[in-house]
Amino acid sequence: MDLILWRHAEALEMREVQDDLDRALTPKGERQALRMAEWLNRHLPSSTRVLVSPARRAQQTAAALDRRVKTVPALAPDGSVEGLLHAVRWPDSREPVLVVGHQPTLGLAAAYLLAGQPLGWAVRKGAVWWLRAREREGVRQVVLHAVMAPELA
């Protein structure tokens, strides 16, 4: 299974809005989302499921893909690694899954899957971490397939 973790692009600071879920992308964030969406659309299989946090900044980031998306409350800013893994059906999903979400959950999930414990790894704004579950000699492994920052896409 492929699990692609995409942190929302740069958004307004909390002091600029009343509700965290209402934070919108900045102009720089809009450019980051478009750049990363172009890269993802070149590499993602057409069968990829796209799951998105209900937060406005995540919805705007995902909209740059111009694909069908599903909003998943478990991916909200206060979500957990367990909620994320349940939503994506890790590691048993038959199709690749792209999650558009938030820190610290994305970094914690990447660390848990790659290192076996939820460490405080940081996923940069607008960046993608592409993880792949595979089986080798009867042992399930998780491989870091790609990491891409929006300025490199």
GIPE-V101015 format. One record per pair of residues at least 6 apart in sequence whose C-alpha atoms are under 8 Angstrom apart, sorted by the first residue. I is the first residue (numbers start at 1). GAP is how many residues later the second one is. D is the distance in whole Angstrom. If there is no record, write none. Layout:
# GIPE-V101015
I | GAP | D
I | GAP | D
This chain:
# GIPE-V101015
1 | 89 | 8
1 | 90 | 6
1 | 91 | 7
1 | 92 | 6
1 | 93 | 7
1 | 94 | 7
1 | 95 | 6
1 | 131 | 6
1 | 132 | 5
1 | 133 | 7
2 | 93 | 7
2 | 94 | 5
2 | 95 | 6
2 | 128 | 7
2 | 129 | 6
2 | 130 | 4
2 | 131 | 6
3 | 85 | 8
3 | 93 | 6
3 | 94 | 5
3 | 95 | 6
3 | 96 | 8
3 | 127 | 6
3 | 128 | 5
3 | 129 | 6
4 | 92 | 8
4 | 93 | 6
4 | 94 | 5
4 | 95 | 6
4 | 124 | 7
4 | 125 | 6
4 | 126 | 4
4 | 127 | 6
5 | 93 | 6
5 | 94 | 5
5 | 95 | 6
5 | 96 | 7
5 | 101 | 7
5 | 123 | 5
5 | 124 | 5
5 | 125 | 6
5 | 126 | 8
6 | 92 | 7
6 | 93 | 6
6 | 94 | 5
6 | 95 | 6
6 | 100 | 8
6 | 120 | 7
6 | 121 | 6
6 | 122 | 4
6 | 123 | 7
7 | 51 | 8
7 | 93 | 6
7 | 94 | 5
7 | 95 | 5
7 | 96 | 7
7 | 99 | 7
7 | 116 | 7
7 | 117 | 7
7 | 118 | 6
7 | 119 | 5
7 | 120 | 6
7 | 121 | 7
8 | 25 | 8
8 | 49 | 6
8 | 50 | 5
8 | 53 | 6
8 | 54 | 8
8 | 92 | 6
8 | 93 | 6
8 | 94 | 6
8 | 117 | 6
8 | 118 | 5
8 | 119 | 8
9 | 16 | 7
9 | 20 | 5
9 | 21 | 7
9 | 23 | 6
9 | 24 | 6
9 | 48 | 7
9 | 49 | 8
9 | 52 | 6
9 | 116 | 5
9 | 117 | 4
9 | 118 | 8
10 | 15 | 6
10 | 16 | 6
10 | 18 | 7
10 | 19 | 4
10 | 20 | 8
10 | 22 | 8
10 | 115 | 6
10 | 116 | 7
11 | 12 | 6
11 | 13 | 5
11 | 14 | 4
11 | 15 | 5
11 | 18 | 6
11 | 46 | 6
12 | 11 | 6
12 | 12 | 6
12 | 13 | 6
12 | 14 | 6
13 | 10 | 7
14 | 6 | 6
14 | 9 | 7
17 | 6 | 6
20 | 35 | 8
21 | 33 | 7
21 | 34 | 4
21 | 35 | 6
21 | 36 | 8
21 | 56 | 8
22 | 33 | 6
22 | 34 | 5
22 | 35 | 7
23 | 32 | 7
23 | 33 | 6
23 | 34 | 6
24 | 32 | 6
24 | 33 | 5
24 | 36 | 7
25 | 32 | 5
25 | 35 | 7
25 | 36 | 8
29 | 97 | 7
30 | 30 | 8
30 | 31 | 7
32 | 94 | 6
32 | 118 | 5
32 | 119 | 7
33 | 28 | 5
33 | 29 | 8
33 | 31 | 6
33 | 93 | 6
33 | 117 | 7
34 | 27 | 8
34 | 30 | 5
34 | 31 | 8
35 | 115 | 6
35 | 116 | 8
35 | 118 | 6
36 | 90 | 7
36 | 91 | 7
36 | 113 | 8
36 | 114 | 5
36 | 117 | 6
37 | 25 | 8
37 | 27 | 6
37 | 28 | 5
38 | 27 | 7
38 | 115 | 8
39 | 114 | 6
40 | 25 | 8
41 | 24 | 7
45 | 51 | 8
47 | 48 | 6
47 | 49 | 7
48 | 47 | 6
48 | 48 | 5
48 | 49 | 5
48 | 50 | 7
49 | 20 | 7
49 | 46 | 7
49 | 47 | 6
49 | 48 | 5
49 | 49 | 6
50 | 17 | 8
50 | 18 | 7
50 | 19 | 5
50 | 20 | 6
50 | 47 | 6
50 | 48 | 5
50 | 49 | 6
50 | 50 | 8
51 | 18 | 6
51 | 19 | 5
51 | 20 | 6
51 | 21 | 6
51 | 37 | 8
51 | 46 | 7
51 | 47 | 6
51 | 48 | 5
51 | 49 | 6
52 | 6 | 6
52 | 7 | 6
52 | 10 | 7
52 | 17 | 7
52 | 18 | 6
52 | 19 | 5
52 | 20 | 6
52 | 23 | 7
52 | 47 | 6
52 | 48 | 5
52 | 49 | 6
53 | 6 | 7
53 | 18 | 6
53 | 19 | 6
53 | 20 | 6
53 | 21 | 7
53 | 22 | 5
53 | 23 | 5
53 | 24 | 8
53 | 47 | 6
53 | 48 | 5
54 | 17 | 6
54 | 18 | 7
54 | 19 | 6
54 | 21 | 7
54 | 22 | 6
55 | 21 | 6
55 | 22 | 7
58 | 42 | 6
58 | 43 | 6
58 | 44 | 8
59 | 41 | 8
61 | 39 | 8
62 | 7 | 8
62 | 38 | 7
72 | 15 | 8
74 | 6 | 7
74 | 9 | 6
74 | 10 | 6
74 | 13 | 7
75 | 8 | 7
75 | 9 | 6
75 | 25 | 8
75 | 26 | 6
75 | 27 | 8
76 | 25 | 7
76 | 26 | 7
77 | 24 | 7
77 | 25 | 6
77 | 26 | 7
77 | 28 | 8
79 | 26 | 7
80 | 25 | 6
81 | 24 | 6
81 | 25 | 8
81 | 27 | 7
81 | 28 | 5
84 | 25 | 8
85 | 24 | 8
88 | 9 | 6
91 | 42 | 7
103 | 19 | 7
103 | 20 | 7
104 | 16 | 7
104 | 17 | 8
104 | 18 | 7
106 | 17 | 7
107 | 12 | 8
107 | 13 | 6
107 | 14 | 5
107 | 15 | 5
107 | 16 | 6
108 | 9 | 8
108 | 10 | 5
108 | 11 | 5
108 | 12 | 6
108 | 13 | 6
109 | 9 | 6
110 | 8 | 8
110 | 11 | 8
110 | 19 | 8
110 | 21 | 8
111 | 6 | 6
111 | 7 | 5
111 | 8 | 5
111 | 9 | 7
111 | 10 | 6
112 | 6 | 4
112 | 7 | 7
113 | 29 | 7
114 | 28 | 6
114 | 29 | 7
114 | 30 | 8
123 | 6 | 8
124 | 25 | 7
126 | 23 | 7
126 | 24 | 6
127 | 20 | 7
127 | 21 | 6
127 | 22 | 4
127 | 23 | 6
128 | 18 | 8
128 | 19 | 6
128 | 20 | 5
128 | 21 | 7
129 | 15 | 8
129 | 16 | 8
129 | 17 | 6
129 | 18 | 5
129 | 19 | 7
130 | 14 | 6
130 | 15 | 5
130 | 16 | 5
130 | 17 | 6
131 | 11 | 7
131 | 12 | 6
131 | 13 | 5
131 | 14 | 5
131 | 15 | 7
132 | 10 | 6
132 | 11 | 5
132 | 12 | 6
132 | 13 | 6
133 | 7 | 7
133 | 8 | 6
133 | 9 | 4
133 | 10 | 6
134 | 6 | 6
134 | 7 | 5
134 | 8 | 6
134 | 9 | 8
135 | 6 | 6
